[in-house]
Amino acid sequence: YESAVIYYDTKDYAKAREEFQKAYDISKDPEFLVNLSAVAAKQKQYPAAIKYLEEYINECPNAPDTFSARQRVDDLKIAL
């Protein structure tokens, strides 16, 4: 996670996405799906960004940020 954040902060989005994906694969923590969506959006890979957020919403339908995740999906669909 920490290396992914460093890559993200330095705008190396390809490496950040790779590291977030590894962290998700290991932990299966759905919060990483939000990170993966953010990175994909920075890469202008909107279909992937939408997919990650939709997975997050499906895995965590009662999370406090589900409403904002749904709004973000709508925004990404407009960007697409």
Secondary structure, 3 states (H helix, E strand, C coil): CHHHHHHHHCCCHHHHHHHHHHHHHHHCCCHHHHHHHHHHHHCCCHHHHHHHHHHHHHHCCCCCCHHHHHHHHHHHHHHC
